[in-house]
């Protein structure tokens, strides 16, 4: 069984996705430049909004 990864900050989320953090509380990611997240169990303390265009 995999360990639960707790996402507690924008910086941590951006690091997992291979993106730079420009602001500590808000981020906007270009998914074409993000690396895939490893399969596992993630628990987020963040509000995440996905917009697909």
PDB file of N, H, CA, C and O in Angstrom:
ATOM      1  N   UNK A   1       0.845  -1.184   0.000  1.00  0.00           N
ATOM      2  CA  UNK A   1       0.000   0.000   0.000  1.00  0.00           C
ATOM      3  C   UNK A   1       0.885   1.240   0.000  1.00  0.00           C
ATOM      4  O   UNK A   1       1.859   1.314   0.749  1.00  0.00           O
ATOM      5  N   UNK A   2       0.543   2.215  -0.846  1.00  0.00           N
ATOM      6  H   UNK A   2      -0.248   2.154  -1.455  1.00  0.00           H
ATOM      7  CA  UNK A   2       1.372   3.415  -0.936  1.00  0.00           C
ATOM      8  C   UNK A   2       1.081   4.370   0.217  1.00  0.00           C
ATOM      9  O   UNK A   2       0.003   4.357   0.811  1.00  0.00           O
ATOM     10  N   UNK A   3       2.064   5.184   0.508  1.00  0.00           N
ATOM     11  H   UNK A   3       2.940   5.194   0.026  1.00  0.00           H
ATOM     12  CA  UNK A   3       1.940   6.155   1.577  1.00  0.00           C
ATOM     13  C   UNK A   3       1.096   7.339   1.097  1.00  0.00           C
ATOM     14  O   UNK A   3       1.153   7.696  -0.080  1.00  0.00           O
ATOM     15  N   UNK A   4       0.326   7.942   1.979  1.00  0.00           N
ATOM     16  H   UNK A   4       0.279   7.652   2.935  1.00  0.00           H
ATOM     17  CA  UNK A   4      -0.488   9.104   1.641  1.00  0.00           C
ATOM     18  C   UNK A   4       0.411  10.332   1.588  1.00  0.00           C
ATOM     19  O   UNK A   4       1.151  10.607   2.533  1.00  0.00           O
ATOM     20  N   UNK A   5       0.347  11.071   0.478  1.00  0.00           N
ATOM     21  H   UNK A   5      -0.254  10.847  -0.289  1.00  0.00           H
ATOM     22  CA  UNK A   5       1.114  12.302   0.316  1.00  0.00           C
ATOM     23  C   UNK A   5       0.178  13.460   0.612  1.00  0.00           C
ATOM     24  O   UNK A   5      -0.853  13.611  -0.043  1.00  0.00           O
ATOM     25  N   UNK A   6       0.528  14.273   1.588  1.00  0.00           N
ATOM     26  H   UNK A   6       1.366  14.151   2.120  1.00  0.00           H
ATOM     27  CA  UNK A   6      -0.303  15.420   1.968  1.00  0.00           C
ATOM     28  C   UNK A   6       0.233  16.679   1.299  1.00  0.00           C
ATOM     29  O   UNK A   6       1.372  17.078   1.537  1.00  0.00           O
ATOM     30  N   UNK A   7      -0.586  17.296   0.468  1.00  0.00           N
ATOM     31  H   UNK A   7      -1.512  16.971   0.275  1.00  0.00           H
ATOM     32  CA  UNK A   7      -0.214  18.533  -0.208  1.00  0.00           C
ATOM     33  C   UNK A   7      -0.634  19.701   0.670  1.00  0.00           C
ATOM     34  O   UNK A   7      -1.823  19.980   0.821  1.00  0.00           O
ATOM     35  N   UNK A   8       0.362  20.389   1.254  1.00  0.00           N
ATOM     36  H   UNK A   8       1.328  20.162   1.131  1.00  0.00           H
ATOM     37  CA  UNK A   8       0.077  21.438   2.228  1.00  0.00           C
ATOM     38  C   UNK A   8       0.371  22.842   1.722  1.00  0.00           C
ATOM     39  O   UNK A   8      -0.003  23.817   2.373  1.00  0.00           O
ATOM     40  N   UNK A   9       1.038  22.967   0.566  1.00  0.00           N
ATOM     41  H   UNK A   9       1.342  22.174   0.037  1.00  0.00           H
ATOM     42  CA  UNK A   9       1.388  24.300   0.080  1.00  0.00           C
ATOM     43  C   UNK A   9       1.404  24.331  -1.447  1.00  0.00           C
ATOM     44  O   UNK A   9       1.540  23.302  -2.110  1.00  0.00           O
ATOM     45  N   UNK A  10       1.262  25.535  -1.978  1.00  0.00           N
ATOM     46  H   UNK A  10       1.151  26.370  -1.439  1.00  0.00           H
ATOM     47  CA  UNK A  10       1.342  25.734  -3.419  1.00  0.00           C
ATOM     48  C   UNK A  10       2.732  25.333  -3.911  1.00  0.00           C
ATOM     49  O   UNK A  10       2.865  24.715  -4.967  1.00  0.00           O
ATOM     50  N   UNK A  11       3.758  25.682  -3.152  1.00  0.00           N
ATOM     51  H   UNK A  11       3.651  26.184  -2.294  1.00  0.00           H
ATOM     52  CA  UNK A  11       5.130  25.329  -3.529  1.00  0.00           C
ATOM     53  C   UNK A  11       5.292  23.816  -3.658  1.00  0.00           C
ATOM     54  O   UNK A  11       5.890  23.337  -4.622  1.00  0.00           O
ATOM     55  N   UNK A  12       4.774  23.079  -2.714  1.00  0.00           N
ATOM     56  H   UNK A  12       4.288  23.469  -1.931  1.00  0.00           H
ATOM     57  CA  UNK A  12       4.880  21.612  -2.742  1.00  0.00           C
ATOM     58  C   UNK A  12       4.158  21.051  -3.969  1.00  0.00           C
ATOM     59  O   UNK A  12       4.690  20.174  -4.649  1.00  0.00           O
ATOM     60  N   UNK A  13       2.960  21.545  -4.255  1.00  0.00           N
ATOM     61  H   UNK A  13       2.527  22.257  -3.702  1.00  0.00           H
ATOM     62  CA  UNK A  13       2.207  21.090  -5.419  1.00  0.00           C
ATOM     63  C   UNK A  13       2.966  21.401  -6.708  1.00  0.00           C
ATOM     64  O   UNK A  13       3.083  20.544  -7.584  1.00  0.00           O
ATOM     65  N   UNK A  14       3.481  22.628  -6.822  1.00  0.00           N
ATOM     66  H   UNK A  14       3.385  23.323  -6.110  1.00  0.00           H
ATOM     67  CA  UNK A  14       4.233  23.015  -8.018  1.00  0.00           C
ATOM     68  C   UNK A  14       5.495  22.187  -8.190  1.00  0.00           C
ATOM     69  O   UNK A  14       5.858  21.844  -9.315  1.00  0.00           O
ATOM     70  N   UNK A  15       6.160  21.866  -7.110  1.00  0.00           N
ATOM     71  H   UNK A  15       5.865  22.144  -6.196  1.00  0.00           H
ATOM     72  CA  UNK A  15       7.372  21.041  -7.173  1.00  0.00           C
ATOM     73  C   UNK A  15       7.054  19.657  -7.713  1.00  0.00           C
ATOM     74  O   UNK A  15       7.789  19.133  -8.550  1.00  0.00           O
ATOM     75  N   UNK A  16       5.975  19.065  -7.248  1.00  0.00           N
ATOM     76  H   UNK A  16       5.377  19.490  -6.568  1.00  0.00           H
ATOM     77  CA  UNK A  16       5.564  17.753  -7.743  1.00  0.00           C
ATOM     78  C   UNK A  16       5.261  17.813  -9.236  1.00  0.00           C
ATOM     79  O   UNK A  16       5.553  16.865  -9.966  1.00  0.00           O
ATOM     80  N   UNK A  17       4.683  18.912  -9.693  1.00  0.00           N
ATOM     81  H   UNK A  17       4.446  19.681  -9.100  1.00  0.00           H
ATOM     82  CA  UNK A  17       4.321  19.069 -11.109  1.00  0.00           C
ATOM     83  C   UNK A  17       5.478  19.572 -11.973  1.00  0.00           C
ATOM     84  O   UNK A  17       5.347  19.637 -13.195  1.00  0.00           O
ATOM     85  N   UNK A  18       6.619  19.932 -11.353  1.00  0.00           N
ATOM     86  H   UNK A  18       6.726  19.879 -10.360  1.00  0.00           H
ATOM     87  CA  UNK A  18       7.775  20.403 -12.113  1.00  0.00           C
ATOM     88  C   UNK A  18       7.635  21.838 -12.579  1.00  0.00           C
ATOM     89  O   UNK A  18       8.190  22.210 -13.613  1.00  0.00           O
ATOM     90  N   UNK A  19       6.900  22.650 -11.831  1.00  0.00           N
ATOM     91  H   UNK A  19       6.449  22.347 -10.991  1.00  0.00           H
ATOM     92  CA  UNK A  19       6.651  24.050 -12.188  1.00  0.00           C
ATOM     93  C   UNK A  19       7.308  24.988 -11.184  1.00  0.00           C
ATOM     94  O   UNK A  19       7.567  24.610 -10.042  1.00  0.00           O
ATOM     95  N   UNK A  20       7.577  26.235 -11.630  1.00  0.00           N
ATOM     96  H   UNK A  20       7.366  26.542 -12.558  1.00  0.00           H
ATOM     97  CA  UNK A  20       8.107  27.265 -10.739  1.00  0.00           C
ATOM     98  C   UNK A  20       6.965  27.862  -9.922  1.00  0.00           C
ATOM     99  O   UNK A  20       5.829  27.936 -10.392  1.00  0.00           O
ATOM    100  N   UNK A  21       7.273  28.285  -8.701  1.00  0.00           N
ATOM    101  H   UNK A  21       8.195  28.224  -8.320  1.00  0.00           H
ATOM    102  CA  UNK A  21       6.296  28.962  -7.852  1.00  0.00           C
ATOM    103  C   UNK A  21       6.567  30.455  -7.924  1.00  0.00           C
ATOM    104  O   UNK A  21       7.613  30.926  -7.476  1.00  0.00           O
ATOM    105  N   UNK A  22       5.619  31.201  -8.493  1.00  0.00           N
ATOM    106  H   UNK A  22       4.770  30.819  -8.857  1.00  0.00           H
ATOM    107  CA  UNK A  22       5.767  32.646  -8.625  1.00  0.00           C
ATOM    108  C   UNK A  22       5.081  33.402  -7.492  1.00  0.00           C
ATOM    109  O   UNK A  22       5.421  34.552  -7.214  1.00  0.00           O
ATOM    110  N   UNK A  23       4.123  32.762  -6.843  1.00  0.00           N
ATOM    111  H   UNK A  23       3.846  31.828  -7.069  1.00  0.00           H
ATOM    112  CA  UNK A  23       3.407  33.363  -5.722  1.00  0.00           C
ATOM    113  C   UNK A  23       3.118  32.260  -4.704  1.00  0.00           C
ATOM    114  O   UNK A  23       2.734  31.157  -5.093  1.00  0.00           O
ATOM    115  N   UNK A  24       3.295  32.535  -3.408  1.00  0.00           N
ATOM    116  H   UNK A  24       3.606  33.431  -3.092  1.00  0.00           H
ATOM    117  CA  UNK A  24       3.137  31.465  -2.414  1.00  0.00           C
ATOM    118  C   UNK A  24       1.698  31.005  -2.167  1.00  0.00           C
ATOM    119  O   UNK A  24       1.483  29.965  -1.544  1.00  0.00           O
ATOM    120  N   UNK A  25       0.704  31.773  -2.653  1.00  0.00           N
ATOM    121  H   UNK A  25       0.879  32.618  -3.159  1.00  0.00           H
ATOM    122  CA  UNK A  25      -0.678  31.403  -2.354  1.00  0.00           C
ATOM    123  C   UNK A  25      -1.525  31.078  -3.579  1.00  0.00           C
ATOM    124  O   UNK A  25      -2.610  30.514  -3.444  1.00  0.00           O
ATOM    125  N   UNK A  26      -1.044  31.425  -4.775  1.00  0.00           N
ATOM    126  H   UNK A  26      -0.162  31.884  -4.885  1.00  0.00           H
ATOM    127  CA  UNK A  26      -1.829  31.233  -5.995  1.00  0.00           C
ATOM    128  C   UNK A  26      -0.917  30.706  -7.086  1.00  0.00           C
ATOM    129  O   UNK A  26       0.238  31.119  -7.184  1.00  0.00           O
ATOM    130  N   UNK A  27      -1.424  29.797  -7.908  1.00  0.00           N
ATOM    131  H   UNK A  27      -2.363  29.462  -7.829  1.00  0.00           H
ATOM    132  CA  UNK A  27      -0.643  29.312  -9.043  1.00  0.00           C
ATOM    133  C   UNK A  27      -1.562  29.062 -10.222  1.00  0.00           C
ATOM    134  O   UNK A  27      -2.748  28.774 -10.060  1.00  0.00           O
ATOM    135  N   UNK A  28      -1.000  29.177 -11.395  1.00  0.00           N
ATOM    136  H   UNK A  28      -0.036  29.412 -11.527  1.00  0.00           H
ATOM    137  CA  UNK A  28      -1.695  28.865 -12.631  1.00  0.00           C
ATOM    138  C   UNK A  28      -0.735  28.010 -13.445  1.00  0.00           C
ATOM    139  O   UNK A  28       0.366  28.450 -13.774  1.00  0.00           O
ATOM    140  N   UNK A  29      -1.151  26.788 -13.770  1.00  0.00           N
ATOM    141  H   UNK A  29      -2.046  26.431 -13.503  1.00  0.00           H
ATOM    142  CA  UNK A  29      -0.258  25.851 -14.443  1.00  0.00           C
ATOM    143  C   UNK A  29      -0.669  25.638 -15.887  1.00  0.00           C
ATOM    144  O   UNK A  29      -1.855  25.530 -16.200  1.00  0.00           O
ATOM    145  N   UNK A  30       0.316  25.580 -16.756  1.00  0.00           N
ATOM    146  H   UNK A  30       1.280  25.668 -16.501  1.00  0.00           H
ATOM    147  CA  UNK A  30       0.117  25.146 -18.136  1.00  0.00           C
ATOM    148  C   UNK A  30       0.381  23.645 -18.128  1.00  0.00           C
ATOM    149  O   UNK A  30       1.528  23.215 -18.008  1.00  0.00           O
ATOM    150  N   UNK A  31      -0.667  22.855 -18.254  1.00  0.00           N
ATOM    151  H   UNK A  31      -1.599  23.204 -18.352  1.00  0.00           H
ATOM    152  CA  UNK A  31      -0.534  21.406 -18.121  1.00  0.00           C
ATOM    153  C   UNK A  31       0.369  20.792 -19.182  1.00  0.00           C
ATOM    154  O   UNK A  31       0.913  19.708 -18.972  1.00  0.00           O
ATOM    155  N   UNK A  32       0.537  21.468 -20.320  1.00  0.00           N
ATOM    156  H   UNK A  32       0.094  22.348 -20.490  1.00  0.00           H
ATOM    157  CA  UNK A  32       1.437  20.931 -21.344  1.00  0.00           C
ATOM    158  C   UNK A  32       2.891  20.990 -20.898  1.00  0.00           C
ATOM    159  O   UNK A  32       3.741  20.310 -21.473  1.00  0.00           O
ATOM    160  N   UNK A  33       3.189  21.801 -19.874  1.00  0.00           N
ATOM    161  H   UNK A  33       2.498  22.353 -19.407  1.00  0.00           H
ATOM    162  CA  UNK A  33       4.554  21.924 -19.358  1.00  0.00           C
ATOM    163  C   UNK A  33       4.750  21.180 -18.035  1.00  0.00           C
ATOM    164  O   UNK A  33       5.859  21.144 -17.503  1.00  0.00           O
ATOM    165  N   UNK A  34       3.689  20.591 -17.507  1.00  0.00           N
ATOM    166  H   UNK A  34       2.787  20.620 -17.939  1.00  0.00           H
ATOM    167  CA  UNK A  34       3.763  19.882 -16.225  1.00  0.00           C
ATOM    168  C   UNK A  34       4.167  18.435 -16.440  1.00  0.00           C
ATOM    169  O   UNK A  34       3.810  17.813 -17.441  1.00  0.00           O
ATOM    170  N   UNK A  35       4.923  17.911 -15.476  1.00  0.00           N
ATOM    171  H   UNK A  35       5.213  18.417 -14.664  1.00  0.00           H
ATOM    172  CA  UNK A  35       5.236  16.484 -15.541  1.00  0.00           C
ATOM    173  C   UNK A  35       4.118  15.712 -14.849  1.00  0.00           C
ATOM    174  O   UNK A  35       3.474  16.238 -13.941  1.00  0.00           O
ATOM    175  N   UNK A  36       3.883  14.481 -15.263  1.00  0.00           N
ATOM    176  H   UNK A  36       4.406  14.054 -16.000  1.00  0.00           H
ATOM    177  CA  UNK A  36       2.801  13.682 -14.654  1.00  0.00           C
ATOM    178  C   UNK A  36       3.063  13.430 -13.170  1.00  0.00           C
ATOM    179  O   UNK A  36       4.210  13.331 -12.733  1.00  0.00           O
ATOM    180  N   UNK A  37       1.990  13.332 -12.420  1.00  0.00           N
ATOM    181  H   UNK A  37       1.059  13.413 -12.775  1.00  0.00           H
ATOM    182  CA  UNK A  37       2.075  12.998 -10.999  1.00  0.00           C
ATOM    183  C   UNK A  37       2.201  11.484 -10.883  1.00  0.00           C
ATOM    184  O   UNK A  37       1.505  10.743 -11.578  1.00  0.00           O
ATOM    185  N   UNK A  38       3.084  11.032 -10.009  1.00  0.00           N
ATOM    186  H   UNK A  38       3.649  11.634  -9.445  1.00  0.00           H
ATOM    187  CA  UNK A  38       3.228   9.596  -9.770  1.00  0.00           C
ATOM    188  C   UNK A  38       1.928   9.042  -9.184  1.00  0.00           C
ATOM    189  O   UNK A  38       1.279   9.704  -8.374  1.00  0.00           O
ATOM    190  N   UNK A  39       1.550   7.834  -9.591  1.00  0.00           N
ATOM    191  H   UNK A  39       2.077   7.296 -10.249  1.00  0.00           H
ATOM    192  CA  UNK A  39       0.344   7.223  -9.023  1.00  0.00           C
ATOM    193  C   UNK A  39       0.477   7.089  -7.506  1.00  0.00           C
ATOM    194  O   UNK A  39       1.545   6.750  -6.997  1.00  0.00           O
ATOM    195  N   UNK A  40      -0.588   7.352  -6.808  1.00  0.00           N
ATOM    196  H   UNK A  40      -1.456   7.628  -7.222  1.00  0.00           H
ATOM    197  CA  UNK A  40      -0.565   7.237  -5.360  1.00  0.00           C
ATOM    198  C   UNK A  40      -1.790   7.872  -4.754  1.00  0.00           C
ATOM    199  O   UNK A  40      -2.739   8.218  -5.458  1.00  0.00           O
ATOM    200  N   UNK A  41      -1.768   8.023  -3.450  1.00  0.00           N
ATOM    201  H   UNK A  41      -0.998   7.742  -2.878  1.00  0.00           H
ATOM    202  CA  UNK A  41      -2.868   8.620  -2.712  1.00  0.00           C
ATOM    203  C   UNK A  41      -2.424  10.001  -2.258  1.00  0.00           C
ATOM    204  O   UNK A  41      -1.410  10.146  -1.575  1.00  0.00           O
ATOM    205  N   UNK A  42      -3.200  11.030  -2.649  1.00  0.00           N
ATOM    206  H   UNK A  42      -4.024  10.913  -3.204  1.00  0.00           H
ATOM    207  CA  UNK A  42      -2.879  12.411  -2.311  1.00  0.00           C
ATOM    208  C   UNK A  42      -4.020  13.018  -1.508  1.00  0.00           C
ATOM    209  O   UNK A  42      -5.192  12.849  -1.843  1.00  0.00           O
ATOM    210  N   UNK A  43      -3.664  13.721  -0.451  1.00  0.00           N
ATOM    211  H   UNK A  43      -2.711  13.859  -0.178  1.00  0.00           H
ATOM    212  CA  UNK A  43      -4.616  14.436   0.381  1.00  0.00           C
ATOM    213  C   UNK A  43      -4.229  15.906   0.306  1.00  0.00           C
ATOM    214  O   UNK A  43      -3.115  16.273   0.677  1.00  0.00           O
ATOM    215  N   UNK A  44      -5.142  16.751  -0.172  1.00  0.00           N
ATOM    216  H   UNK A  44      -6.048  16.452  -0.473  1.00  0.00           H
ATOM    217  CA  UNK A  44      -4.822  18.154  -0.409  1.00  0.00           C
ATOM    218  C   UNK A  44      -5.444  19.059   0.639  1.00  0.00           C
ATOM    219  O   UNK A  44      -6.628  18.943   0.954  1.00  0.00           O
ATOM    220  N   UNK A  45      -4.629  19.966   1.176  1.00  0.00           N
ATOM    221  H   UNK A  45      -3.667  20.061   0.920  1.00  0.00           H
ATOM    222  CA  UNK A  45      -5.111  21.028   2.058  1.00  0.00           C
ATOM    223  C   UNK A  45      -5.353  22.303   1.251  1.00  0.00           C
ATOM    224  O   UNK A  45      -5.565  23.372   1.823  1.00  0.00           O
ATOM    225  N   UNK A  46      -5.320  22.191  -0.073  1.00  0.00           N
ATOM    226  H   UNK A  46      -5.148  21.323  -0.538  1.00  0.00           H
ATOM    227  CA  UNK A  46      -5.450  23.340  -0.966  1.00  0.00           C
ATOM    228  C   UNK A  46      -6.807  23.324  -1.655  1.00  0.00           C
ATOM    229  O   UNK A  46      -7.426  22.272  -1.808  1.00  0.00           O
ATOM    230  N   UNK A  47      -7.256  24.490  -2.064  1.00  0.00           N
ATOM    231  H   UNK A  47      -6.753  25.345  -1.940  1.00  0.00           H
ATOM    232  CA  UNK A  47      -8.402  24.584  -2.964  1.00  0.00           C
ATOM    233  C   UNK A  47      -7.840  24.513  -4.363  1.00  0.00           C
ATOM    234  O   UNK A  47      -6.959  25.296  -4.718  1.00  0.00           O
ATOM    235  N   UNK A  48      -8.331  23.596  -5.157  1.00  0.00           N
ATOM    236  H   UNK A  48      -9.047  22.961  -4.868  1.00  0.00           H
ATOM    237  CA  UNK A  48      -7.825  23.410  -6.515  1.00  0.00           C
ATOM    238  C   UNK A  48      -8.994  23.538  -7.478  1.00  0.00           C
ATOM    239  O   UNK A  48     -10.016  22.869  -7.332  1.00  0.00           O
ATOM    240  N   UNK A  49      -8.824  24.409  -8.463  1.00  0.00           N
ATOM    241  H   UNK A  49      -7.993  24.953  -8.582  1.00  0.00           H
ATOM    242  CA  UNK A  49      -9.833  24.617  -9.488  1.00  0.00           C
ATOM    243  C   UNK A  49      -9.204  24.245 -10.817  1.00  0.00           C
ATOM    244  O   UNK A  49      -8.152  24.775 -11.174  1.00  0.00           O
ATOM    245  N   UNK A  50      -9.829  23.347 -11.550  1.00  0.00           N
ATOM    246  H   UNK A  50     -10.683  22.916 -11.260  1.00  0.00           H
ATOM    247  CA  UNK A  50      -9.347  22.935 -12.858  1.00  0.00           C
ATOM    248  C   UNK A  50     -10.230  23.572 -13.921  1.00  0.00           C
ATOM    249  O   UNK A  50     -11.456  23.485 -13.847  1.00  0.00           O
ATOM    250  N   UNK A  51      -9.617  24.208 -14.902  1.00  0.00           N
ATOM    251  H   UNK A  51      -8.621  24.279 -14.962  1.00  0.00           H
ATOM    252  CA  UNK A  51     -10.323  24.802 -16.027  1.00  0.00           C
ATOM    253  C   UNK A  51      -9.771  24.177 -17.297  1.00  0.00           C
ATOM    254  O   UNK A  51      -8.593  24.338 -17.619  1.00  0.00           O
ATOM    255  N   UNK A  52     -10.617  23.475 -18.004  1.00  0.00           N
ATOM    256  H   UNK A  52     -11.573  23.345 -17.742  1.00  0.00           H
ATOM    257  CA  UNK A  52     -10.191  22.802 -19.223  1.00  0.00           C
ATOM    258  C   UNK A  52     -10.718  23.587 -20.408  1.00  0.00           C
ATOM    259  O   UNK A  52     -11.909  23.888 -20.494  1.00  0.00           O
ATOM    260  N   UNK A  53      -9.809  23.914 -21.323  1.00  0.00           N
ATOM    261  H   UNK A  53      -8.842  23.670 -21.252  1.00  0.00           H
ATOM    262  CA  UNK A  53     -10.215  24.704 -22.491  1.00  0.00           C
ATOM    263  C   UNK A  53     -10.007  23.911 -23.753  1.00  0.00           C
ATOM    264  O   UNK A  53     -10.290  24.404 -24.846  1.00  0.00           O
TER     265      UNK A  53
END
